[in-house]
């Protein structure tokens, strides 16, 4: 059993970026596979809230299989006139996600891993990989909207691959911004608060949105030639921002878009750009925020970031391009987060974390007999 603290003690951003690179390279070579993210929901005890159970899994040949389960209660409270996604497990302030990790040589379960830190590392390392191929190498300024765990992780990962000399951040809660800046400064990163979103993003070489807003926070006015954009959710991008992005890069292209036909039945729906199966009355199901994959499409040219045969970069070709990493939140033709590679990424990342933690003697050993049954 590995805790978030165990993972944080051994898995740094260079390791995470390298592990993701290796997993995606295996996928590009046909040596890895994943099952798309699927959410299953039912109304919870409080009106307007839903129990959501998210699963995604993937396997890397000769390595590991990972299954992520994220059980939580979600809702959409209005904060300062903006609807925001809230989530908790059991009680507010608690989180319940974990990853089951198995070896592929004998299929044995080798670890149960708390996944809060893994999830931050996974998405942030993906943003770091994207910056390696899509940001201008000299990019030195980061504008950040959001001051939570994802925003911290994104800044640290981006600073791993870019020579950042200032990070300007804004979110609606000033005390969160103060904490954010203090933590990054303690890491030697030059973070400073901004008076508003426009000031945070003004003149930034890299623009990042790590918010829980259900409404757009990034607009075309925030983007200038040469900007690299990385986000947590496509909900954060206004249509004008999507249209302003000239180049959408992909680390691992799909030969064909995800075919939803075989997934659909009477409970199936797309909510917040994710494939869902929903229990409840007609009104309860209709109350869920919707999201259309097509609505999140990007008109800019779609390019491969890497030639996986040689490892050569193929993303940005012009300093004036406004680039965006499509792998982060369904930035391809469908715009579906369910079309991503979360399972493969977790198999590579969780496998690396398990090996490092085992070598360091971390974790709580559980008896094999609890998980092995005899015929």
Residue frames relative to the residue before (quaternion, step in Angstrom):
aa qw qx qy qz dx dy dz
X 1.0000 0.0000 0.0000 0.0000 0.00 0.00 0.00
X 0.0762 -0.8047 0.5887 0.0032 3.56 -0.69 1.13
X 0.2931 -0.7685 0.5501 0.1445 3.55 -0.86 1.03
X 0.6881 -0.4375 0.3645 0.4497 3.55 -1.31 0.09
X 0.6416 0.5285 -0.3227 0.4527 3.57 1.03 -0.79
X 0.6156 0.5374 -0.3419 0.4641 3.60 1.04 -0.75
X 0.6755 0.4933 -0.2940 0.4624 3.57 0.88 -0.98
X 0.6669 0.5177 -0.3007 0.4436 3.57 0.93 -0.90
X 0.6439 0.5465 -0.3212 0.4285 3.58 1.14 -0.62
X 0.8010 0.3071 -0.1451 0.4930 3.62 1.09 -0.58
X 0.7445 0.3994 -0.2219 0.4868 3.61 1.05 -0.68
X 0.0608 -0.8048 0.5904 0.0040 3.58 -0.29 1.25
X 0.7189 -0.4709 0.2891 0.4216 3.59 -1.26 0.12
X 0.6229 0.5111 -0.3733 0.4598 3.67 0.91 -0.62
X 0.6453 0.5020 -0.3248 0.4755 3.62 0.98 -0.80
X 0.6679 0.5126 -0.3088 0.4425 3.58 0.90 -0.91
X 0.6552 0.5023 -0.3138 0.4690 3.59 0.93 -0.87
X 0.6551 0.5071 -0.3107 0.4661 3.58 0.97 -0.83
X 0.6582 0.5105 -0.3169 0.4536 3.61 0.93 -0.86
X 0.6487 0.5025 -0.3185 0.4746 3.58 1.01 -0.78
X 0.6152 0.5508 -0.3382 0.4514 3.56 0.99 -0.83
X 0.6867 0.4827 -0.2904 0.4594 3.58 0.84 -0.96
X 0.6553 0.5141 -0.3178 0.4530 3.60 0.97 -0.78
X 0.6792 0.4773 -0.2843 0.4796 3.57 0.96 -0.86
X 0.6076 0.5325 -0.3535 0.4715 3.58 1.10 -0.63
X 0.6335 0.5141 -0.3273 0.4767 3.59 1.03 -0.76
X 0.6404 0.5198 -0.3301 0.4591 3.60 0.97 -0.79
X 0.6594 0.5150 -0.3108 0.4511 3.58 0.93 -0.90
X 0.7049 0.4398 -0.2565 0.4939 3.60 1.15 -0.62
X 0.5489 -0.6277 0.3939 0.3867 3.60 1.25 0.06
X 0.5425 0.6379 -0.3791 0.3938 3.58 1.29 0.27
X 0.7336 0.2907 -0.2107 0.5770 3.59 1.26 0.23
X 0.0803 -0.7865 0.6118 0.0275 3.55 -1.22 0.54
X 0.0970 -0.7896 0.6028 0.0604 3.54 -1.23 0.41
X 0.3050 -0.6732 0.6322 0.2327 3.50 -1.39 0.36
X 0.5048 -0.6921 0.4084 0.3152 3.61 -0.71 0.98
X 0.6153 -0.5298 0.4406 0.3827 3.52 -1.29 0.43
X 0.0053 0.7671 -0.6409 0.0276 3.54 -1.06 0.90
X 0.1923 -0.7666 0.6033 0.1066 3.58 -1.00 0.86
X 0.1250 -0.7506 0.6447 0.0734 3.57 -1.11 0.81
X 0.0506 -0.8385 0.5413 -0.0370 3.58 -0.66 1.14
X 0.0172 0.7522 -0.6587 -0.0102 3.52 -1.33 0.52
X 0.5878 -0.5697 0.4145 0.3976 3.63 -1.05 0.60
X 0.3139 -0.7484 0.5587 0.1713 3.57 -1.00 0.91
X 0.7724 -0.4046 0.2388 0.4274 3.58 -1.30 -0.07
X 0.7229 0.4004 -0.2355 0.5114 3.60 1.07 -0.66
X 0.5182 -0.6449 0.4469 0.3403 3.63 -0.80 0.91
X 0.7957 0.2737 -0.2275 0.4901 3.54 -0.95 0.94
X 0.6677 0.4450 -0.3089 0.5106 3.59 1.27 0.01
X 0.1747 -0.7862 0.5897 0.0610 3.56 -1.20 0.60
X 0.3713 -0.6566 0.6009 0.2644 3.53 -1.16 0.66
X 0.0498 -0.8036 0.5930 -0.0119 3.57 -0.73 1.09
X 0.0959 -0.7812 0.6167 0.0142 3.53 -0.89 1.04
X 0.1138 -0.8157 0.5671 -0.0017 3.54 -0.38 1.33
X 0.0027 0.7852 -0.6193 0.0022 3.57 -0.96 0.87
X 0.1065 0.7389 -0.6631 0.0546 3.52 -1.27 0.61
X 0.0237 0.8120 -0.5828 0.0202 3.58 -0.97 0.72
X 0.0049 -0.7962 0.6045 -0.0237 3.52 -1.29 0.44
X 0.1961 -0.7770 0.5916 0.0883 3.54 -1.28 0.41
X 0.1539 -0.7437 0.6432 0.0970 3.54 -1.17 0.73
X 0.4675 -0.7046 0.4595 0.2718 3.56 -0.62 1.15
X 0.8144 0.2003 -0.1768 0.5151 3.55 -0.93 0.94
X 0.7078 0.4186 -0.2455 0.5133 3.58 1.29 0.19
X 0.7368 -0.3859 0.3344 0.4431 3.52 -0.54 -1.25
X 0.2819 -0.6763 0.6500 0.2019 3.48 -1.46 0.37
X 0.0624 -0.8006 0.5958 0.0113 3.59 -0.92 0.91
X 0.0831 -0.7627 0.6404 0.0361 3.54 -1.05 0.89
X 0.1493 -0.7883 0.5926 0.0721 3.56 -0.71 1.08
X 0.0325 -0.7599 0.6491 0.0133 3.54 -1.05 0.89
X 0.0271 -0.7959 0.6045 -0.0214 3.56 -0.72 1.10
X 0.0445 -0.8034 0.5938 0.0022 3.62 -0.25 1.24
X 0.1799 0.7950 -0.5579 0.1559 3.60 -0.80 0.95
X 0.3602 -0.6608 0.6017 0.2674 3.52 -1.36 0.22
X 0.1010 -0.8198 0.5636 0.0146 3.56 -0.72 1.08
X 0.0263 0.7663 -0.6419 0.0077 3.53 -1.29 0.48
X 0.3335 -0.7443 0.5502 0.1791 3.55 -1.30 0.15
X 0.0167 -0.8259 0.5633 -0.0172 3.61 0.39 1.18
X 0.4126 -0.6772 0.5446 0.2729 3.54 -1.24 0.46
X 0.0305 -0.7913 0.6098 -0.0321 3.57 -0.75 1.12
X 0.8332 -0.0724 -0.0042 0.5482 3.57 -0.60 1.17
X 0.7293 -0.4545 0.2305 0.4565 3.53 0.98 0.91
X 0.6765 0.4427 -0.2855 0.5146 3.61 1.28 0.06
X 0.3825 -0.7052 0.5451 0.2435 3.59 -0.89 0.90
X 0.0481 -0.8045 0.5915 -0.0239 3.54 -0.86 1.05
X 0.4753 -0.6548 0.5093 0.2932 3.54 -1.17 0.64
X 0.0546 -0.7657 0.6399 0.0353 3.57 -0.94 0.94
X 0.0117 -0.8047 0.5928 -0.0316 3.58 -1.07 0.70
X 0.1334 0.7679 -0.6217 0.0774 3.55 -1.13 0.72
X 0.2923 -0.7144 0.6005 0.2085 3.54 -1.33 0.19
X 0.8389 0.0954 -0.1294 0.5200 3.57 -0.83 1.09
X 0.7730 -0.1797 0.1609 0.5868 3.62 0.74 -1.04
X 0.6352 -0.5331 0.3767 0.4128 3.62 -1.10 0.56
X 0.7592 0.3402 -0.2797 0.4792 3.52 -1.02 0.91
X 0.6908 0.4195 -0.2719 0.5224 3.58 1.30 -0.04
X 0.1746 -0.7791 0.6006 0.0434 3.54 -1.17 0.76
X 0.1785 -0.8559 0.4830 0.0483 3.60 -0.83 0.89
X 0.4085 0.7433 -0.4650 0.2539 3.63 1.14 0.27
X 0.0491 0.7890 -0.6120 0.0232 3.57 -1.16 0.60
X 0.3056 -0.7257 0.5911 0.1746 3.52 -1.36 0.37
X 0.2336 -0.7198 0.6367 0.1483 3.55 -1.05 0.87
X 0.1022 -0.8165 0.5681 0.0090 3.58 -0.70 1.11
X 0.0469 -0.7975 0.6012 -0.0167 3.57 -0.84 1.07
X 0.4667 -0.6294 0.5391 0.3089 3.56 -1.21 0.55
X 0.4103 -0.7168 0.5002 0.2600 3.58 -1.09 0.60
X 0.5984 0.5834 -0.3913 0.3853 3.63 1.11 -0.33
X 0.8194 0.0988 -0.0673 0.5606 3.61 1.11 -0.56
X 0.4774 -0.7179 0.3875 0.3264 3.59 1.37 0.18
X 0.4294 0.7222 -0.4605 0.2863 3.62 1.20 0.19
X 0.4634 -0.6389 0.5430 0.2869 3.54 -1.13 0.78
X 0.0941 -0.8344 0.5426 0.0224 3.60 -0.61 1.10
X 0.8229 0.0382 -0.0138 0.5667 3.61 1.14 -0.37
X 0.1553 -0.6880 0.6960 0.1348 3.48 -1.37 0.55
X 0.0706 -0.8462 0.5266 -0.0417 3.54 -0.47 1.24
X 0.4173 -0.6487 0.5729 0.2772 3.56 -0.92 0.90
X 0.2478 -0.8571 0.4417 0.0947 3.58 -0.65 1.03
X 0.3757 0.7339 -0.5088 0.2479 3.62 1.14 0.13
X 0.7114 0.4301 -0.2634 0.4895 3.59 0.79 -0.98
X 0.6093 0.5540 -0.3455 0.4500 3.59 1.04 -0.74
X 0.6719 0.5026 -0.3038 0.4513 3.57 0.92 -0.88
X 0.6236 0.5144 -0.3402 0.4804 3.57 1.00 -0.77
X 0.6756 0.4969 -0.2919 0.4598 3.58 0.90 -0.97
X 0.6380 0.5514 -0.3388 0.4173 3.59 0.93 -0.87
X 0.7321 0.4167 -0.2571 0.4736 3.58 0.69 -1.04
X 0.6563 0.5117 -0.3214 0.4518 3.60 0.99 -0.78
X 0.6454 0.5072 -0.3244 0.4701 3.59 0.98 -0.80
X 0.6078 0.5356 -0.3486 0.4713 3.58 1.12 -0.64
X 0.6383 0.5043 -0.3206 0.4852 3.59 1.00 -0.81
X 0.6410 0.5260 -0.3234 0.4560 3.59 1.02 -0.76
X 0.6389 0.5090 -0.3196 0.4803 3.57 1.01 -0.81
X 0.6408 0.5254 -0.3241 0.4564 3.56 0.97 -0.84
X 0.6527 0.5158 -0.3150 0.4569 3.57 0.97 -0.85
X 0.5870 0.5865 -0.3681 0.4194 3.58 1.06 -0.69
X 0.7926 0.3226 -0.1509 0.4949 3.59 0.97 -0.84
X 0.7814 0.3737 -0.1723 0.4690 3.60 1.09 -0.63
X 0.6425 0.4796 -0.3388 0.4923 3.61 1.18 -0.37
X 0.5398 -0.5644 0.4917 0.3850 3.56 -1.21 0.41
X 0.5564 -0.6550 0.3823 0.3394 3.64 -0.77 0.92
X 0.7030 0.4598 -0.2696 0.4709 3.57 1.08 -0.65
X 0.3398 0.7648 -0.4931 0.2376 3.63 1.25 0.06
X 0.0407 -0.8503 0.5221 -0.0526 3.56 -0.56 1.20
X 0.7339 0.3730 -0.2175 0.5243 3.60 1.25 -0.14
X 0.1181 -0.7925 0.5980 0.0207 3.56 -0.95 0.99
X 0.1330 -0.7558 0.6374 0.0692 3.55 -0.91 1.00
X 0.0735 -0.8316 0.5500 -0.0242 3.58 -0.63 1.16
X 0.1253 -0.7359 0.6598 0.0862 3.55 -1.02 0.90
X 0.6989 0.3556 -0.3156 0.5343 3.55 -0.60 1.22
X 0.0817 -0.8176 0.5697 0.0169 3.56 -1.06 0.75
X 0.4548 0.6877 -0.4469 0.3472 3.57 1.16 0.61
X 0.8179 -0.2720 0.1900 0.4700 3.53 -1.29 -0.41
X 0.6584 0.4949 -0.3240 0.4654 3.59 0.93 -0.80
X 0.6522 0.5221 -0.3222 0.4451 3.58 0.94 -0.86
X 0.6303 0.5159 -0.3339 0.4744 3.60 1.04 -0.71
X 0.6913 0.4922 -0.2802 0.4487 3.55 0.85 -1.01
X 0.6304 0.5323 -0.3386 0.4523 3.59 0.96 -0.82
X 0.6621 0.5107 -0.3175 0.4473 3.58 0.86 -0.92
X 0.6769 0.4915 -0.3008 0.4580 3.60 0.91 -0.87
X 0.6628 0.4938 -0.3137 0.4673 3.59 0.98 -0.79
X 0.6567 0.5048 -0.3145 0.4637 3.59 0.95 -0.85
X 0.6504 0.5097 -0.3136 0.4678 3.58 1.07 -0.73
X 0.5705 0.5919 -0.3748 0.4285 3.59 1.24 -0.35
X 0.7933 0.3032 -0.1429 0.5082 3.58 1.04 -0.74
X 0.7552 0.3177 -0.1891 0.5412 3.62 1.23 -0.26
X 0.4827 -0.6789 0.4714 0.2897 3.63 -1.11 0.62
X 0.0082 -0.8484 0.5293 -0.0060 3.60 0.63 1.10
X 0.1107 -0.8005 0.5867 0.0521 3.57 -0.90 0.95
X 0.7850 -0.0134 -0.1261 0.6064 3.57 1.30 0.08
X 0.1561 -0.7380 0.6522 0.0750 3.52 -1.29 0.70
X 0.0728 -0.7987 0.5972 0.0116 3.57 -0.62 1.11
X 0.0716 -0.8412 0.5345 -0.0404 3.58 -0.66 1.15
X 0.0045 0.7728 -0.6346 -0.0062 3.54 -1.21 0.64
X 0.1465 0.7202 -0.6769 0.0416 3.51 -1.28 0.63
X 0.6576 -0.5652 0.3157 0.3852 3.62 -1.13 0.45
X 0.6974 0.4330 -0.2637 0.5066 3.62 1.24 -0.32
X 0.3619 -0.7851 0.4547 0.2141 3.62 -0.19 1.24
X 0.6527 0.5196 -0.3390 0.4348 3.61 0.95 -0.77
X 0.6044 0.5362 -0.3605 0.4661 3.59 1.13 -0.55
X 0.6355 0.5218 -0.3244 0.4677 3.58 1.03 -0.78
X 0.6388 0.5306 -0.3272 0.4509 3.59 0.97 -0.85
X 0.6652 0.4952 -0.2989 0.4721 3.57 0.94 -0.92
X 0.6223 0.5562 -0.3237 0.4456 3.56 0.99 -0.90
X 0.6999 0.4701 -0.2769 0.4610 3.57 0.76 -1.06
X 0.6476 0.5239 -0.3268 0.4465 3.59 0.97 -0.82
X 0.6727 0.4955 -0.3047 0.4573 3.61 0.93 -0.86
X 0.6784 0.4767 -0.3063 0.4677 3.60 0.91 -0.82
X 0.6303 0.5230 -0.3430 0.4598 3.58 1.01 -0.72
X 0.6156 0.5455 -0.3452 0.4521 3.57 1.09 -0.69
X 0.6710 0.4580 -0.2808 0.5109 3.58 1.25 -0.48
X 0.5711 -0.6103 0.3769 0.3991 3.57 1.27 0.03
X 0.5418 0.6110 -0.4050 0.4112 3.60 1.25 0.31
X 0.4220 -0.7537 0.4528 0.2208 3.62 -0.79 1.02
X 0.1022 0.8215 -0.5490 0.1153 3.60 0.29 1.24
X 0.0104 0.7925 -0.6089 0.0323 3.56 -1.06 0.82
X 0.4926 -0.6659 0.4646 0.3131 3.63 -1.04 0.67
X 0.2550 -0.7304 0.6116 0.1657 3.54 -1.28 0.52
X 0.5536 -0.6343 0.4329 0.3221 3.57 -1.17 0.56
X 0.7984 -0.0479 0.0516 0.5979 3.59 1.20 -0.42
X 0.7098 -0.4663 0.2999 0.4345 3.59 -1.23 0.17
X 0.6418 0.5226 -0.3434 0.4439 3.60 0.94 -0.75
X 0.6611 0.4943 -0.3127 0.4700 3.60 0.96 -0.80
X 0.6274 0.5508 -0.3416 0.4317 3.59 1.02 -0.77
X 0.7774 0.3740 -0.1801 0.4727 3.57 0.91 -0.91
X 0.4871 0.6958 -0.4273 0.3100 3.59 1.21 -0.35
X 0.8642 0.0909 -0.0954 0.4856 3.56 -0.78 1.09
X 0.4510 0.7114 -0.4470 0.3011 3.61 1.24 0.11
X 0.4402 -0.6719 0.5311 0.2695 3.57 -1.06 0.79
X 0.7645 0.1697 -0.0857 0.6160 3.56 1.14 -0.74
X 0.1234 -0.7797 0.6128 0.0372 3.56 -0.89 1.01
X 0.0043 -0.8125 0.5812 -0.0455 3.56 -0.75 1.08
X 0.1229 -0.7720 0.6206 0.0621 3.57 -1.02 0.88
X 0.0545 0.7878 -0.6055 0.0985 3.56 -0.64 1.18
X 0.3151 0.7683 -0.4825 0.2785 3.56 0.66 1.16
X 0.3991 -0.6789 0.5470 0.2838 3.56 -1.35 0.08
X 0.3424 0.7632 -0.4800 0.2642 3.57 1.23 0.43
X 0.3382 -0.7239 0.5613 0.2159 3.56 -1.07 0.73
X 0.6699 0.4379 -0.2863 0.5268 3.57 1.33 -0.07
X 0.6260 -0.5627 0.3754 0.3879 3.61 -1.11 0.54
X 0.1336 -0.7830 0.6040 0.0652 3.56 -1.10 0.76
X 0.7160 0.3761 -0.2304 0.5411 3.60 1.26 -0.29
X 0.0585 -0.8126 0.5788 -0.0350 3.54 -0.78 1.14
X 0.7046 -0.4745 0.3150 0.4233 3.56 -1.25 0.36
X 0.6157 0.5743 -0.3568 0.4046 3.61 1.03 -0.68
X 0.6424 0.5373 -0.3183 0.4442 3.59 1.23 -0.42
X 0.7018 0.4716 -0.2497 0.4720 3.59 1.23 -0.32
X 0.0628 -0.7806 0.6216 0.0209 3.55 -0.96 0.90
X 0.6769 -0.4773 0.3321 0.4514 3.63 -1.14 0.33
X 0.7798 0.3267 -0.2648 0.4637 3.54 -0.97 0.96
X 0.5155 0.6660 -0.4091 0.3512 3.60 1.26 -0.20
X 0.1988 -0.7158 0.6519 0.1521 3.54 -1.25 0.63
X 0.1747 -0.7975 0.5754 0.0495 3.58 -0.86 1.05
X 0.0815 0.7655 -0.6371 0.0381 3.56 -0.99 0.87
X 0.1084 -0.8291 0.5481 -0.0195 3.55 -0.86 1.01
X 0.4709 -0.6220 0.5283 0.3352 3.55 -1.36 -0.07
X 0.8026 0.0296 0.0191 0.5955 3.58 1.02 -0.82
X 0.4959 -0.6593 0.4754 0.3056 3.56 -1.04 0.73
X 0.4823 0.6435 -0.4456 0.3935 3.61 1.25 -0.15
X 0.6340 0.5753 -0.3261 0.4008 3.57 1.13 -0.64
X 0.6926 0.4850 -0.2681 0.4618 3.59 1.20 -0.49
X 0.3700 -0.7052 0.5675 0.2091 3.55 -0.84 1.03
X 0.6492 -0.5228 0.3764 0.4045 3.57 -1.21 0.48
X 0.6302 0.5367 -0.3468 0.4410 3.60 1.02 -0.70
X 0.6392 0.5108 -0.3302 0.4707 3.61 1.06 -0.70
X 0.6415 0.5172 -0.3322 0.4589 3.59 0.96 -0.81
X 0.6733 0.4910 -0.2953 0.4674 3.56 1.01 -0.79
X 0.6523 0.5223 -0.3182 0.4477 3.60 1.10 -0.64
X 0.5874 0.5689 -0.3724 0.4389 3.60 1.17 -0.51
X 0.2668 -0.8137 0.5010 0.1252 3.57 -0.58 1.13
X 0.8081 0.1691 -0.0471 0.5622 3.58 1.10 -0.68
X 0.1157 -0.7748 0.6202 0.0401 3.58 -0.80 1.08
X 0.1713 -0.8183 0.5446 0.0669 3.56 -0.51 1.21
X 0.1494 -0.7736 0.6116 0.0719 3.55 -1.18 0.70
X 0.3696 -0.7306 0.5329 0.2137 3.54 -0.90 0.95
X 0.7901 0.0458 -0.0157 0.6110 3.58 1.10 -0.63
X 0.2113 -0.8158 0.5299 0.0950 3.54 -0.13 1.29
X 0.3595 -0.6901 0.5839 0.2315 3.52 -1.25 0.61
X 0.4807 -0.6782 0.4616 0.3097 3.62 -0.89 0.82
X 0.7813 0.0371 -0.0307 0.6224 3.58 1.23 -0.43
X 0.5527 -0.6162 0.4308 0.3594 3.62 -1.06 0.59
X 0.6388 -0.5310 0.3982 0.3890 3.53 -1.25 0.50
X 0.2678 -0.7608 0.5746 0.1387 3.58 -0.80 1.04
X 0.2657 -0.8145 0.4994 0.1290 3.58 -0.41 1.22
X 0.4481 0.7418 -0.4339 0.2465 3.58 1.20 -0.39
X 0.7357 0.4405 -0.2426 0.4536 3.58 0.81 -0.98
X 0.6394 0.5407 -0.3256 0.4392 3.57 1.24 -0.28
X 0.6644 0.5825 -0.2975 0.3615 3.56 1.09 -0.69
X 0.1332 0.7289 -0.6696 0.0504 3.48 -1.26 0.73
X 0.8025 -0.3383 0.1949 0.4512 3.59 -1.26 -0.23
X 0.7067 0.4408 -0.2627 0.4871 3.60 1.17 -0.47
X 0.5418 0.6747 -0.3751 0.3324 3.56 1.28 -0.25
X 0.1442 0.7590 -0.6291 0.0858 3.54 -1.16 0.72
X 0.3648 -0.6626 0.5905 0.2814 3.54 -1.33 0.23
X 0.0580 0.7817 -0.6169 0.0703 3.56 -0.66 1.13
X 0.8362 -0.0220 -0.0388 0.5466 3.55 -0.83 1.08
X 0.6635 -0.5600 0.2786 0.4106 3.56 0.99 1.03
X 0.6123 0.5110 -0.3549 0.4879 3.58 1.18 0.61
X 0.4898 -0.6367 0.5038 0.3174 3.57 -1.09 0.71
X 0.0059 0.8173 -0.5727 0.0642 3.58 -0.76 1.08
X 0.1536 -0.7055 0.6763 0.1464 3.48 -1.37 0.44
X 0.0959 -0.8509 0.5152 -0.0365 3.54 -0.53 1.24
X 0.2167 -0.7383 0.6274 0.1195 3.54 -1.02 0.95
X 0.5030 0.6508 -0.4733 0.3152 3.59 -1.20 0.46
X 0.6525 -0.4938 0.3887 0.4235 3.52 -1.32 0.09
X 0.6970 -0.4554 0.3393 0.4378 3.54 -1.27 0.23
X 0.6770 0.4862 -0.2968 0.4660 3.60 0.93 -0.89
X 0.6479 0.5185 -0.3258 0.4531 3.59 0.98 -0.80
X 0.6684 0.4841 -0.3068 0.4741 3.56 0.97 -0.76
X 0.6589 0.5171 -0.3086 0.4508 3.57 1.03 -0.77
X 0.6207 0.5741 -0.3410 0.4109 3.60 1.17 -0.50
X 0.5319 0.6225 -0.4169 0.3947 3.59 1.19 -0.27
X 0.5065 -0.6244 0.4840 0.3454 3.62 -0.96 0.74
X 0.3217 -0.7548 0.5410 0.1849 3.54 -0.91 0.89
X 0.0261 -0.7759 0.6287 0.0451 3.51 -1.33 0.08
X 0.2071 -0.7921 0.5662 0.0948 3.54 -0.79 1.00
X 0.4751 -0.6704 0.4897 0.2917 3.55 -0.83 0.95
X 0.6564 0.5179 -0.3175 0.4473 3.56 0.92 -0.89
X 0.6296 0.5618 -0.3336 0.4203 3.58 1.09 -0.71
X 0.7120 0.4348 -0.2548 0.4889 3.58 1.19 -0.47
X 0.3796 0.7455 -0.4780 0.2676 3.59 1.23 0.23
X 0.3013 -0.7421 0.5771 0.1597 3.56 -1.23 0.60
X 0.3639 -0.7665 0.4837 0.2144 3.61 -0.68 1.02
X 0.5246 0.6584 -0.4134 0.3469 3.61 1.19 -0.35
X 0.6457 -0.5188 0.3774 0.4141 3.57 -1.24 0.31
X 0.3193 -0.7337 0.5749 0.1706 3.55 -1.12 0.80
X 0.0027 0.8220 -0.5671 0.0519 3.58 -0.74 1.07
X 0.4685 -0.6175 0.5442 0.3210 3.55 -1.31 0.35
X 0.4103 -0.7236 0.5014 0.2378 3.56 -0.96 0.89
X 0.8149 0.1707 -0.0284 0.5531 3.55 1.05 -0.81
X 0.3034 -0.6480 0.6559 0.2404 3.51 -1.26 0.56
X 0.2720 -0.8242 0.4727 0.1525 3.59 -0.08 1.29
X 0.5646 0.5861 -0.3943 0.4269 3.59 1.19 -0.27
X 0.7981 0.2615 -0.1152 0.5305 3.57 0.97 -0.90
X 0.4349 -0.6921 0.4647 0.3404 3.58 1.19 -0.50
X 0.4648 0.6993 -0.4347 0.3255 3.58 1.27 0.03
X 0.4958 -0.6523 0.4916 0.2949 3.57 -1.10 0.76
X 0.0193 -0.8023 0.5966 0.0002 3.56 -1.04 0.82
X 0.4253 0.7510 -0.4322 0.2614 3.60 1.20 0.28
X 0.8199 0.1362 -0.0483 0.5539 3.56 -0.05 -1.31
X 0.1093 -0.8036 0.5834 0.0429 3.56 -0.95 0.90
X 0.7698 0.2401 -0.1088 0.5812 3.58 1.29 -0.27
X 0.4973 -0.6811 0.4533 0.2886 3.60 -0.87 0.92
X 0.6631 0.5171 -0.3110 0.4429 3.59 1.17 -0.42
X 0.5012 0.6735 -0.4278 0.3350 3.61 1.20 -0.27
X 0.2606 -0.6929 0.6454 0.1884 3.54 -1.21 0.65
X 0.0940 -0.8571 0.5063 -0.0145 3.55 -0.24 1.32
X 0.1118 -0.7795 0.6163 0.0068 3.52 -1.26 0.61
X 0.3444 -0.7330 0.5467 0.2127 3.58 -1.00 0.80
X 0.3080 -0.8026 0.4869 0.1544 3.55 -0.35 1.27
X 0.5991 0.6056 -0.3654 0.3753 3.61 1.08 -0.61
X 0.5864 0.6317 -0.3757 0.3405 3.60 1.08 -0.57
X 0.8434 -0.0237 0.0737 0.5316 3.59 0.75 -0.92
X 0.6996 -0.4815 0.2884 0.4422 3.56 0.85 0.91
X 0.2478 0.8070 -0.5029 0.1855 3.57 0.80 0.97
X 0.4850 0.6746 -0.4349 0.3472 3.60 1.20 0.27
X 0.8119 -0.2822 0.1879 0.4753 3.52 -1.29 -0.36
X 0.7205 0.4337 -0.2581 0.4756 3.61 1.00 -0.74
X 0.2776 -0.7732 0.5224 0.2283 3.57 1.01 -0.74
X 0.4843 0.6723 -0.4302 0.3584 3.61 1.16 0.48
X 0.4025 -0.6938 0.5370 0.2614 3.58 -0.82 0.96
X 0.5915 0.5725 -0.3654 0.4345 3.60 1.17 -0.48
X 0.6382 0.5338 -0.3364 0.4412 3.58 1.19 -0.29
X 0.5085 0.6902 -0.3973 0.3274 3.58 1.29 -0.01
X 0.5391 -0.6375 0.4720 0.2833 3.52 -1.38 -0.06
X 0.1381 0.8444 -0.5088 0.0956 3.57 1.15 0.60
X 0.6596 0.5349 -0.3198 0.4202 3.61 0.90 -0.86
X 0.6647 0.4846 -0.2955 0.4859 3.58 0.95 -0.90
X 0.6447 0.5275 -0.3224 0.4496 3.57 0.95 -0.88
X 0.6745 0.4911 -0.2942 0.4662 3.58 0.96 -0.87
X 0.6169 0.5464 -0.3572 0.4397 3.60 0.99 -0.75
X 0.6899 0.4661 -0.2814 0.4771 3.58 0.94 -0.85
X 0.7042 0.4771 -0.2693 0.4516 3.55 0.90 -0.96
X 0.6790 0.4765 -0.2943 0.4747 3.60 0.89 -0.91
X 0.6206 0.5407 -0.3424 0.4531 3.57 1.07 -0.69
X 0.6555 0.4948 -0.3078 0.4804 3.58 0.96 -0.86
X 0.6502 0.5210 -0.3180 0.4524 3.60 0.95 -0.86
X 0.6439 0.5231 -0.3175 0.4593 3.58 0.97 -0.86
X 0.6706 0.4968 -0.3078 0.4569 3.60 0.87 -0.89
X 0.6711 0.4891 -0.3022 0.4681 3.60 0.91 -0.86
X 0.6690 0.4937 -0.3023 0.4662 3.58 0.95 -0.87
X 0.6349 0.5228 -0.3317 0.4621 3.60 1.01 -0.77
X 0.6582 0.5098 -0.3084 0.4601 3.57 0.96 -0.87
X 0.7059 0.4443 -0.2549 0.4893 3.58 1.14 -0.66
X 0.4776 -0.6954 0.4233 0.3302 3.58 1.27 -0.03
X 0.4400 0.7042 -0.4502 0.3283 3.59 1.16 0.54
X 0.6558 0.5233 -0.3845 0.3851 3.55 -1.29 0.31
X 0.4230 -0.6672 0.5541 0.2624 3.51 -1.38 0.27
X 0.3355 -0.7626 0.5188 0.1919 3.58 -0.60 1.12
X 0.1408 -0.7723 0.6164 0.0613 3.56 -0.87 1.02
X 0.5547 -0.6330 0.4126 0.3483 3.63 -0.96 0.75
X 0.5286 -0.6384 0.4610 0.3171 3.58 -0.94 0.90
X 0.6006 0.6079 -0.3545 0.3795 3.56 1.08 -0.75
X 0.5822 0.5858 -0.3800 0.4166 3.60 1.16 -0.44
X 0.7932 0.3223 -0.1330 0.4993 3.56 1.12 -0.68
X 0.6789 0.4237 -0.2953 0.5219 3.62 1.25 0.01
X 0.1137 -0.7992 0.5898 0.0209 3.54 -0.79 1.09
X 0.3589 -0.7252 0.5455 0.2184 3.57 -1.06 0.71
X 0.5728 -0.5827 0.4477 0.3631 3.55 -1.18 0.66
